[in-house]
């Protein structure tokens, strides 16, 4: 049995400094191994950071894999990239996740070849309904029990629905006396201003269970300080804030590149929402804003980039809309070169979320020197500083959003200034550095840094 120590003070754990930036470089080839991974500095010298953890590490997620007719596992490219970033510091990694049978897409990455061939997978069928969840619950509990029994560290989160993975993982892990790590990066169970009473009742119950899971854990990662303080209080030794980022270092613009892009922006001010078209992302608030105030907005182009349940409402709205604001619906773009190039074409990104999460689009936009016009929720306030790298407005308030849009339409020079400030904040906030920071925190929590 492995014994772990987790009694260091939060001040000690937070005193983590990096003498040089880490950069993971990925090379993908459809005809060979999906990724080569090398850990390098900006001068291309190989680094020797803290040693990888040798403990049996179980990572439990709700992200599904695809299993083809030959039994091979396939992952979405972005999920494969994230998994690849786990491997350098987790030597003995097992992934617990749902799977669906089917044909992978052309973009999917095989997990049956390097570097993923040393990854172990514990899977259960992806349910399509609450009934299927209940039918498959006994099998899932059995597999989860066995996987946790064979692990030293259990890492889980709150993405699954209606039974989130932590609800099973945390009690079973504590029953087996395993070191438990939880990751809080969303709060989809909370219905603030958009959910009906039934959803709010279920959400209130989920909140109690989730707080129990977080407070039972030995180590917690949060994407925002607001989450940490809400769940654990500001002085907890177990809570660490590591904002979520998917940015690669080579996608972050230089000051010269950003200034050149801004110099070419003329005409109407262009703003966009880049999000799933769901109520918690604030798409209903934006729709109400346009319905009530669009005739008072001028010099503004608005693009909605996304897909989801509210798309039909937007299509219906645009059929009869005749206001001065140009409004377009754009299908989502794959996360990559085209996506970032497209983001550069706007003057600001609107993030009207009414939930508490911290959308990744914030750092994506910042990396392209684009400011954020965001609702003043905990996760957004963590990164967006009013009148410095963006502007904040009251959540779930169409008039407050209108005031921000009205201001933005007349103030491109200020948006440019905010964008350049945002670019500075994005530096170092990369996908690779997020994992490097978690590696350091894990080593400190397990008292391994002193052995390095």
C-alpha positions in Angstrom: 0.0 0.0 0.0 1.3 3.4 -1.0 1.2 6.2 1.6 1.0 9.8 0.5 1.6 13.1 2.3 -0.5 16.2 1.6 0.0 18.4 4.6 2.1 21.2 3.1 0.7 24.7 3.4 -1.0 26.4 0.4 1.7 29.0 0.4 4.4 26.4 0.0 2.4 24.7 -2.8 1.8 27.9 -4.6 5.5 28.9 -4.7 6.0 27.3 -8.0 8.3 29.1 -10.5 9.5 28.2 -13.9 12.9 29.3 -15.1 12.0 28.6 -18.7 8.8 28.1 -20.7 7.9 24.5 -21.7 6.8 23.7 -25.2 5.5 20.4 -26.3 5.8 20.0 -30.0 3.4 17.6 -31.9 3.9 16.1 -35.3 1.0 14.3 -36.8 1.2 12.0 -39.9 -1.9 10.1 -41.1 0.3 7.2 -42.3 2.4 6.7 -39.2 2.4 7.3 -35.5 0.0 10.1 -34.6 2.3 12.1 -32.4 6.0 12.5 -31.6 6.5 14.3 -28.4 9.6 16.3 -27.4 10.0 18.5 -24.4 12.0 21.6 -25.5 12.9 25.1 -24.4 12.6 28.1 -26.7 16.2 27.6 -27.6 15.4 23.9 -28.6 17.4 22.4 -25.7 15.9 19.3 -24.2 14.7 20.0 -20.6 14.9 17.6 -17.6 12.0 18.6 -15.5 10.6 16.8 -12.4 10.6 13.0 -13.0 7.3 11.4 -14.2 5.0 9.9 -11.6 5.5 6.1 -11.4 2.2 5.6 -9.5 -0.7 3.7 -11.1 -2.8 6.7 -12.2 -6.4 6.3 -13.1 -7.9 9.2 -15.1 -11.7 9.0 -15.2 -13.4 11.2 -17.8 -16.8 11.5 -19.6 -15.2 12.1 -23.0 -16.1 9.1 -25.2 -13.8 7.2 -27.5 -14.9 5.5 -30.7 -14.3 1.7 -31.0 -14.2 0.4 -34.6 -15.2 -3.1 -35.7 -11.6 -4.3 -35.1 -11.7 -3.2 -31.5 -9.4 -0.3 -32.0 -9.8 2.9 -30.0 -10.0 6.3 -31.6 -10.1 9.8 -30.1 -11.0 13.2 -31.3 -7.8 15.1 -32.3 -8.1 17.6 -29.5 -8.7 14.9 -26.8 -5.8 12.9 -28.3 -3.6 16.0 -28.0 -4.6 16.4 -24.3 -4.0 12.8 -23.6 -0.6 13.0 -25.2 0.3 15.8 -22.8 -0.5 13.6 -19.8 1.9 10.9 -20.9 5.3 12.6 -20.2 4.5 13.0 -16.5 2.2 10.0 -15.9 4.3 6.9 -16.5 1.5 4.4 -15.6 -1.7 5.9 -16.9 -5.1 4.2 -17.2 -8.0 5.9 -18.9 -11.6 5.2 -17.7 -14.2 6.5 -20.1 -17.3 5.7 -22.1 -17.0 4.2 -25.6 -19.3 4.1 -28.6 -19.2 1.6 -31.4 -18.8 3.0 -34.9 -16.5 4.2 -37.7 -14.0 6.9 -36.7 -13.8 10.1 -38.6 -10.9 10.9 -40.9 -9.6 13.3 -38.3 -9.7 10.9 -35.3 -6.4 9.6 -33.8 -5.8 6.0 -33.1 -4.9 5.2 -29.5 -3.4 1.8 -30.5 -0.1 3.2 -31.7 2.7 5.3 -30.1 2.7 7.2 -27.9 -0.7 5.9 -26.8 0.1 2.2 -27.0 1.2 2.2 -23.3 -2.1 3.8 -22.3 -4.5 1.3 -20.6 -8.2 1.8 -21.2 -11.2 0.8 -18.9 -14.4 1.4 -20.8 -18.1 1.1 -20.6 -20.8 1.7 -23.2 -21.8 5.3 -23.8 -25.5 5.6 -22.7 -27.9 7.5 -25.0 -30.6 8.1 -22.3 -31.1 8.1 -18.6 -32.7 4.7 -18.8 -29.6 3.3 -20.4 -27.6 4.9 -17.6 -29.6 3.0 -15.0 -29.5 -0.3 -17.0 -25.7 -0.1 -17.3 -25.0 1.3 -13.8 -24.2 -2.1 -12.2 -21.6 -2.9 -14.9 -20.1 0.5 -14.6 -19.8 0.3 -10.8 -18.2 -3.1 -11.1 -15.6 -1.9 -13.6 -15.0 1.3 -11.7 -14.5 -0.6 -8.4 -12.0 -2.9 -10.1 -10.1 -0.1 -11.8 -9.8 2.0 -8.6 -8.7 -1.0 -6.6 -5.8 -1.4 -9.0 -4.8 2.2 -8.9 -2.7 4.4 -6.5 -4.1 7.8 -7.6 -7.7 8.4 -8.9 -8.3 11.6 -10.9 -11.9 12.4 -11.7 -14.3 15.3 -12.6 -17.9 16.4 -13.1 -18.6 16.3 -16.8 -20.9 13.3 -17.1 -24.7 13.5 -16.9 -27.0 12.5 -15.3 -24.5 10.5 -13.1 -21.3 12.3 -13.2 -18.1 10.3 -12.9 -17.0 11.8 -9.5 -20.2 10.5 -7.9 -18.9 6.9 -8.3 -15.2 7.5 -8.3 -14.7 9.5 -5.1 -16.7 7.3 -2.7 -15.1 4.1 -4.1 -11.6 5.7 -4.1 -12.0 6.7 -0.4 -13.3 3.3 0.4 -10.1 1.9 -1.0 -8.0 4.6 0.7 -6.7 5.9 -2.6 -5.2 9.4 -3.1 -8.0 11.3 -4.9 -7.8 14.2 -7.3 -10.8 16.1 -8.6 -10.9 18.6 -11.4 -13.6 21.3 -11.5 -13.8 23.1 -14.9 -17.6 23.5 -15.3 -20.8 23.8 -13.3 -23.3 22.6 -15.8 -25.6 21.4 -13.0 -26.2 25.0 -11.9 -29.2 26.8 -13.5 -28.8 30.5 -13.0 -31.6 32.4 -14.7 -32.3 30.0 -17.5 -33.3 26.6 -16.0 -36.8 25.6 -15.1 -37.7 24.6 -11.5 -37.2 20.9 -12.0 -33.6 21.5 -13.3 -33.0 23.8 -10.4 -34.1 21.2 -7.9 -31.9 18.6 -9.5 -29.1 21.1 -9.7 -29.4 21.9 -6.0 -29.0 18.2 -5.2 -26.1 17.8 -7.6 -24.4 20.8 -5.9 -24.5 19.1 -2.5 -23.1 15.9 -3.9 -20.4 17.7 -5.8 -19.3 19.7 -2.8 -19.0 16.5 -0.8 -16.9 15.0 -3.6 -14.6 18.0 -3.8 -14.2 18.2 0.0 -13.4 14.5 0.2 -10.6 14.8 -2.3 -6.9 15.0 -1.4 -6.1 17.4 -4.2 -8.3 19.7 -6.3 -7.7 21.5 -9.6 -10.0 24.4 -10.4 -10.1 26.5 -13.6 -10.8 29.7 -11.6 -10.3 31.2 -8.2 -14.0 31.6 -7.9 -14.6 27.8 -8.1 -11.9 27.2 -5.5 -13.3 29.7 -3.1 -16.9 28.5 -3.6 -16.0 24.8 -3.0 -13.2 24.9 -0.5 -12.7 28.5 0.7 -9.7 30.7 -0.1 -7.3 29.1 2.4 -7.6 25.4 1.6 -4.4 23.4 1.2 -6.1 21.1 -1.3 -7.2 23.6 -3.9 -5.1 24.8 -6.9 -6.1 27.1 -9.7 -4.9 26.1 -13.2 -6.9 28.0 -15.9 -7.8 25.7 -18.8 -6.0 26.4 -22.0 -5.7 24.6 -25.4 -3.3 27.1 -26.9 0.1 26.1 -28.3 3.0 28.5 -28.0 3.4 28.9 -31.7 -0.2 30.1 -32.1 0.3 33.2 -29.8 0.9 36.3 -32.0 3.9 38.5 -31.6 3.3 42.2 -30.9 4.3 43.0 -34.4 1.9 40.5 -36.0 -0.9 41.7 -33.8 -0.3 45.4 -34.6 -0.2 44.6 -38.3 -3.6 42.8 -38.1 -5.2 45.6 -36.1 -3.9 48.2 -38.6 -5.9 46.5 -41.4 -9.2 46.6 -39.5 -11.5 49.2 -41.1 -15.3 49.7 -41.5 -17.9 48.5 -39.2 -16.8 47.0 -35.8 -17.0 43.2 -36.0 -17.9 41.1 -33.0 -18.6 37.4 -32.6 -19.9 34.8 -30.2 -18.0 31.5 -30.4 -19.9 28.9 -28.3 -22.4 26.1 -28.3 -25.9 27.5 -28.8 -27.2 26.6 -25.4 -28.9 28.8 -22.7 -25.9 28.6 -20.3 -23.7 30.3 -22.8 -26.0 33.3 -22.8 -27.3 33.0 -26.3 -30.8 33.7 -25.0 -29.5 36.9 -23.4 -28.0 38.0 -26.7 -31.2 37.2 -28.6 -33.2 39.3 -26.1 -30.7 42.1 -26.5 -31.1 42.2 -30.3 -34.9 41.8 -30.1 -35.2 44.8 -27.7 -32.3 47.1 -28.7 -31.1 46.3 -32.2 -32.6 49.4 -33.8 -30.4 51.5 -31.5 -27.2 49.7 -32.4 -25.2 51.0 -35.4 -21.8 50.4 -37.0 -21.8 46.8 -35.8 -21.5 43.3 -37.5 -22.3 40.3 -35.3 -21.4 36.7 -36.1 -22.7 33.7 -34.2 -20.3 30.8 -34.5 -21.6 27.6 -33.2 -24.3 24.9 -33.2 -26.7 23.6 -30.6 -30.3 23.5 -29.4 -30.9 27.2 -29.8 -29.9 27.4 -33.4 -33.6 27.0 -34.6 -34.5 30.0 -32.5 -31.8 32.1 -34.1 -32.8 31.0 -37.6 -36.4 32.0 -36.8 -35.3 35.3 -35.5 -33.2 36.1 -38.5 -36.1 35.3 -40.9 -38.0 38.5 -39.7 -35.0 40.5 -38.5 -34.5 43.9 -40.2 -32.4 45.9 -37.8 -29.2 47.9 -38.6 -26.9 45.3 -37.1 -25.7 42.7 -39.6 -26.2 39.3 -38.0 -24.8 36.1 -39.4 -24.8 32.4 -38.3 -21.6 30.5 -38.9 -21.1 26.8 -38.5 -18.3 25.9 -36.1 -14.7 25.7 -37.4 -12.3 22.9 -36.4 -9.9 24.0 -33.7 -6.7 24.8 -35.7 -5.1 27.3 -38.1 -8.4 28.3 -39.8 -10.0 28.8 -36.4 -7.3 31.2 -35.1 -7.1 33.0 -38.4 -10.9 33.5 -38.3 -10.7 34.9 -34.7 -8.2 37.5 -35.9 -10.8 39.0 -38.2 -12.9 40.3 -35.3 -12.6 43.4 -33.1 -13.9 41.6 -30.0 -15.4 38.3 -28.8 -18.6 38.4 -26.8 -18.8 35.9 -23.9 -22.3 36.4 -22.5 -22.3 33.3 -20.3 -24.7 33.0 -17.4 -23.0 29.9 -16.0 -19.9 30.0 -13.7 -17.5 28.3 -16.0 -14.4 29.8 -17.7 -14.8 29.4 -21.4 -11.6 28.5 -23.2 -12.4 31.0 -26.0 -11.2 33.7 -23.7 -7.5 32.6 -23.9 -8.0 31.7 -27.5 -9.1 35.2 -28.3 -6.4 36.8 -26.1 -3.7 34.8 -28.0 -4.8 36.6 -31.1 -4.9 40.1 -29.5 -8.7 40.1 -29.4 -10.4 41.5 -26.3 -13.4 40.0 -24.5 -16.8 41.6 -23.9 -17.9 39.2 -21.2 -20.5 38.8 -18.4 -19.2 39.4 -14.9 -19.2 35.8 -13.7 -16.5 34.3 -11.5 -14.7 32.3 -14.2 -14.7 35.2 -16.7 -13.6 37.8 -14.1 -10.6 35.6 -13.4 -9.1 36.6 -16.8 -11.0 39.6 -18.1 -10.1 42.8 -16.4 -12.6 45.6 -17.0 -11.2 48.4 -19.2 -7.8 46.6 -19.4 -8.2 43.6 -21.7 -12.0 43.8 -22.2 -15.2 45.0 -20.7 -17.6 43.3 -18.3 -21.4 43.5 -18.1 -24.0 42.2 -15.7 -24.9 38.5 -16.3 -28.3 37.6 -17.8 -29.0 41.3 -18.4 -29.9 42.3 -22.1 -29.7 46.0 -21.4 -26.3 45.8 -19.8 -25.1 43.8 -22.8 -26.6 46.4 -25.1 -24.7 49.1 -23.4 -21.4 47.2 -23.9 -22.2 46.6 -27.6 -23.2 50.2 -28.1 -19.9 51.3 -26.6 -17.8 48.8 -28.7 -19.4 49.9 -32.0 -17.9 53.4 -31.5 -14.6 52.5 -29.9 -12.3 50.4 -32.1 -9.2 52.3 -30.8 -10.0 51.2 -27.3 -10.7 47.6 -28.4 -7.3 47.6 -30.1 -5.6 48.8 -26.9 -7.5 46.1 -24.9 -6.5 43.4 -27.4 -2.8 44.2 -27.1 -3.1 44.0 -23.3 -4.9 40.7 -23.6 -2.1 39.3 -25.8 0.4 39.9 -23.1 -1.7 38.0 -20.6 -2.0 35.0 -22.9 1.8 34.4 -23.0 2.7 31.4 -21.0 -0.9 30.4 -20.6 -0.5 27.4 -23.0 -1.9 23.9 -23.0 1.6 22.6 -22.4 2.3 24.8 -19.4 -1.0 24.0 -17.9 0.1 20.3 -17.7 3.6 21.2 -16.6 2.1 23.2 -13.7 -0.2 20.3 -12.7 2.8 18.0 -12.8 4.6 20.2 -10.3 1.6 20.4 -8.1 1.1 16.7 -8.1 4.7 16.1 -7.2 4.4 18.6 -4.3 1.2 17.0 -3.0 2.8 13.6 -3.1 6.0 15.0 -1.5 8.0 13.9 -4.6 9.6 17.2 -5.5 12.2 16.9 -2.8 13.3 13.6 -4.3 13.9 15.2 -7.8 
